[in-house]
Amino acid sequence: MNAFAARQEIFHMSLERFCRHTYGGDSDLHRACTYALQGGGKRVRPLLVTLSNQACGGNPDHAILPALAVELVHTYSLVHDDLPTLDNDTLRRGRATVHVQFSESTALLTGDALLSDAFSLFDPDLGQALGYPSDLSSTQYLAMSLELARAIGGGGMVLGQFEDIACTGGDEGTFDTLLDMHRKKTGKLMAAACVLGGISANASVHQLTMLRTFGENLGIWFQLQDDALDGTPENGKTPHKDLEQGKLTLQRLGGATQAQQILQQHETQVRAAAAQLDPLGHGIQQLVELLAQRRR
């Protein structure tokens, strides 16, 4: 992500400021929230917010709060995914998962706190307190809040996670089932990230539709990549965990050759959509290019 080093540095400074403001108390809960958020990672979703804002001609400062909100939601989902009752993983981003570093109950409540606090970031007063004043309207804040809520609830990310668990260890499943699951589990939140960036730039309805479609397709492709990277030691997670658990993946359904063909088809679609949104190649296209080269 070197092409976005400056953006990532700004985001990390914003995240540090938010953690000090919100999780500065002397409790394991606050320490766990900060630990989870500062675990590194590619920060793809906040980048999507800022790059979508840029593609729609927005003010980059207006993208900071929604970018933080999306990252809090994403981090909450990872903390809960890693719990023993779900994926039961001990490694995340190359570090001990939150329930290993602290406790299972602390991890559960950490996820709850991160999810709840994400929506506090649509409050202009909090933006003012963090040093990011904004002239976005109350209608824009409400639209961003609703977009994120709908993307991650019982018809979006959480449903995709539920379907992932339901398919684990079984012999059933089709390519259509897999792709729809990935669309909900990963695509919905990435689409929301793109749309939030557009809303923060006062984008048109047509632009928001394009951003949502691009984000969903990007999420499917991204998750298919994750399936393919399951066995690589660089991915920061327990190697071959998906295979051992019997997760529904391209590899389980069709083998390496067919998996690579489907992965390539989705990459082609994502690249075409990125070129429409970012014809000069100054942002979204660069991100897609970097993601195509990722090994974790």
C-alpha positions in Angstrom: 0.0 0.0 0.0 3.0 2.3 -0.4 1.2 4.5 -3.0 -1.2 5.4 -0.2 1.4 5.9 2.6 0.4 9.6 3.1 -3.3 8.8 3.3 -2.7 5.9 5.7 -0.6 8.1 7.9 -3.4 10.6 8.2 -5.8 7.9 8.9 -3.6 6.3 11.6 -3.2 9.7 13.3 -7.0 10.1 13.2 -7.4 6.7 14.7 -4.9 7.4 17.5 -6.8 10.6 18.3 -10.1 8.7 18.4 -8.7 6.0 20.6 -7.3 8.5 23.1 -10.6 10.4 23.1 -12.9 7.3 23.4 -10.8 4.6 24.9 -8.5 6.5 27.2 -9.9 4.9 30.4 -8.0 2.5 32.7 -9.9 -0.7 31.9 -9.2 -3.9 29.9 -12.2 -3.1 27.7 -10.6 0.2 26.6 -7.2 -1.4 26.2 -8.7 -4.2 24.2 -10.5 -1.8 21.9 -7.3 0.1 21.2 -5.4 -3.2 20.8 -7.9 -4.4 18.2 -7.9 -1.1 16.2 -4.1 -0.7 16.2 -3.4 -4.2 14.9 -2.4 -2.8 11.5 -3.9 -4.4 8.4 -4.3 -3.0 4.9 -7.0 -0.5 5.9 -8.7 -1.1 2.6 -12.1 0.0 3.7 -11.1 3.4 5.1 -9.1 3.9 1.9 -12.2 3.1 -0.1 -14.0 5.9 1.7 -11.3 8.5 1.0 -10.8 7.4 -2.6 -14.5 7.4 -3.3 -14.7 10.9 -1.8 -11.9 12.0 -4.1 -13.4 10.3 -7.2 -16.6 12.4 -6.6 -14.7 15.6 -6.1 -15.1 15.9 -2.4 -13.3 17.5 0.5 -10.9 14.8 1.9 -11.5 16.1 5.5 -15.1 15.1 5.2 -14.2 11.5 4.6 -12.2 11.1 7.9 -15.2 10.4 10.2 -16.9 7.9 7.9 -13.6 6.2 7.3 -13.1 5.7 11.0 -16.6 4.4 11.4 -16.1 1.8 8.7 -12.9 0.6 10.2 -14.5 0.3 13.7 -17.2 -1.9 12.2 -14.7 -4.0 10.2 -12.6 -4.5 13.4 -15.6 -5.5 15.5 -16.5 -8.1 12.9 -12.9 -9.6 13.0 -12.9 -9.6 16.9 -16.2 -11.6 16.9 -15.2 -13.8 14.0 -12.1 -15.0 15.9 -14.0 -16.0 19.0 -14.0 -19.7 19.9 -17.7 -20.0 19.2 -17.2 -18.9 15.6 -13.8 -19.3 13.8 -11.8 -20.0 17.0 -8.6 -18.4 15.6 -5.6 -17.4 17.7 -3.9 -15.2 15.1 -5.1 -12.0 13.4 -2.8 -9.7 11.5 0.2 -11.7 12.8 -0.8 -11.0 16.5 -2.7 -12.8 19.2 -6.4 -12.4 18.7 -8.3 -10.2 21.2 -9.8 -13.2 23.2 -6.3 -14.7 23.5 -4.6 -11.5 24.5 -7.4 -10.6 27.0 -10.3 -13.0 27.5 -13.2 -14.3 25.7 -15.7 -12.2 27.6 -13.6 -9.1 27.0 -13.4 -9.8 23.3 -17.2 -10.2 23.0 -17.7 -6.8 24.7 -14.9 -5.2 22.7 -16.8 -6.1 19.5 -20.0 -4.7 21.0 -18.2 -1.4 22.0 -16.6 -1.0 18.6 -19.9 -1.5 16.7 -21.8 0.9 18.9 -19.0 3.6 18.9 -18.8 3.4 15.1 -22.1 5.2 14.8 -21.0 7.9 17.2 -18.7 9.1 14.5 -21.7 10.4 12.5 -22.0 13.1 15.1 -20.4 16.5 14.0 -19.8 17.4 17.6 -17.4 14.4 17.9 -15.7 15.5 14.7 -15.2 18.9 16.3 -13.8 17.3 19.5 -11.4 15.3 17.4 -10.3 18.3 15.4 -12.2 17.5 12.2 -15.0 20.1 11.9 -17.3 19.6 9.0 -20.0 21.4 7.2 -21.8 18.2 6.1 -25.5 18.5 6.5 -27.6 16.4 9.0 -29.2 14.7 6.0 -25.7 13.5 4.9 -24.8 12.2 8.4 -28.2 10.4 8.5 -27.7 8.9 5.1 -24.2 7.6 6.0 -25.5 6.1 9.2 -28.3 4.3 7.5 -26.1 3.1 4.7 -23.7 1.5 7.1 -26.4 0.0 9.3 -28.2 -1.6 6.3 -24.9 -3.0 4.9 -23.9 -4.8 8.1 -27.2 -6.0 9.6 -29.4 -9.1 9.2 -29.6 -8.6 5.4 -25.9 -7.9 4.9 -22.6 -8.7 6.5 -24.0 -10.5 9.5 -26.2 -12.7 7.3 -23.1 -13.5 5.2 -21.2 -14.5 8.3 -24.1 -16.7 9.4 -24.3 -18.4 6.0 -20.5 -18.9 6.1 -20.9 -20.8 9.4 -23.9 -22.8 8.1 -21.9 -24.0 5.1 -18.8 -24.9 7.1 -18.1 -28.6 7.4 -20.8 -29.7 5.0 -20.7 -31.0 1.5 -23.4 -28.8 0.1 -22.9 -25.5 -1.7 -22.6 -24.1 -5.2 -20.6 -21.4 -6.9 -23.7 -19.1 -6.8 -24.1 -19.8 -3.1 -20.4 -18.9 -2.5 -20.5 -15.7 -4.5 -23.7 -14.5 -2.8 -22.3 -15.3 0.6 -19.1 -13.3 -0.2 -21.3 -10.4 -1.6 -23.0 -10.2 1.8 -20.1 -11.0 4.1 -17.5 -8.8 2.5 -19.0 -6.9 -0.5 -21.8 -5.1 1.5 -19.3 -3.4 3.9 -16.9 -2.5 1.0 -19.9 -1.1 -0.9 -20.9 0.9 2.1 -17.4 2.3 2.4 -17.5 3.5 -1.2 -21.0 5.0 -0.8 -20.1 6.8 2.4 -17.2 8.4 0.6 -19.6 9.4 -2.1 -22.2 10.8 0.3 -19.4 12.8 2.1 -18.7 14.4 -1.4 -22.4 15.1 -2.1 -22.3 12.6 -5.0 -25.1 12.2 -7.5 -27.5 9.2 -7.3 -25.8 7.8 -10.4 -22.4 8.1 -8.8 -23.6 6.4 -5.6 -25.1 3.5 -7.7 -21.8 3.0 -9.5 -19.9 3.1 -6.2 -22.2 0.6 -4.6 -21.9 -1.9 -7.5 -18.1 -1.5 -7.6 -17.8 -2.0 -3.9 -19.9 -5.2 -3.9 -17.9 -6.7 -6.8 -14.6 -5.6 -5.2 -15.7 -7.4 -2.0 -16.5 -10.6 -3.8 -13.1 -10.6 -5.6 -11.3 -9.7 -2.3 -12.9 -12.6 -0.5 -12.1 -15.0 -3.4 -8.5 -13.8 -3.0 -8.6 -14.6 0.7 -9.8 -18.1 -0.1 -6.8 -18.6 -2.5 -4.4 -17.2 0.1 -5.6 -19.5 3.0 -2.4 -21.6 2.9 0.1 -18.8 2.6 2.2 -18.1 5.7 2.2 -14.3 4.9 -1.5 -13.8 5.4 -1.2 -13.2 9.1 -3.7 -15.9 10.1 -3.4 -19.6 11.0 -2.3 -21.3 7.7 -4.9 -23.7 6.1 -7.5 -22.7 8.7 -10.3 -22.6 6.1 -9.3 -26.0 4.7 -9.2 -27.6 8.1 -12.6 -26.2 9.1 -14.2 -27.2 5.8 -15.2 -23.7 4.8 -17.1 -23.2 1.6 -14.4 -21.9 -0.8 -13.7 -21.9 -4.6 -10.9 -24.5 -3.9 -13.4 -26.8 -2.2 -15.9 -26.5 -5.0 -13.8 -26.7 -8.1 -10.1 -27.1 -7.6 -7.2 -24.8 -8.2 -7.6 -24.3 -12.0 -11.3 -23.4 -11.9 -10.8 -21.3 -8.9 -8.1 -19.3 -10.7 -10.4 -18.8 -13.7 -13.3 -17.4 -11.6 -10.9 -15.2 -9.7 -9.6 -13.8 -12.9 -13.1 -13.1 -14.2 -14.0 -11.1 -11.1 -10.7 -9.2 -11.3 -11.5 -8.2 -14.9 -14.9 -6.9 -13.8 -13.5 -4.9 -10.9 -10.8 -3.3 -13.1 -13.4 -2.2 -15.6 -15.6 -0.7 -12.9 -12.6 1.1 -11.3 -11.7 2.6 -14.7 -15.2 4.1 -15.0 -15.0 5.6 -11.5 -11.4 6.8 -11.7 -10.6 7.3 -15.4 -7.3 9.1 -14.7 -6.1 6.3 -12.5 -5.2 8.6 -9.5 -6.9 6.6 -6.8 -9.3 3.7 -7.1 -7.5 2.1 -10.0 -4.2 2.3 -8.1 -5.8 0.5 -5.1 -7.2 -2.3 -7.4 -3.7 -2.7 -8.9 -2.2 -3.1 -5.4 -4.9 -5.5 -4.3 -4.2 -7.6 -7.4 -0.7 -8.1 -6.1 -1.4 -8.8 -2.5 -0.2 -11.9 -0.8 -2.0 -11.5 2.5 
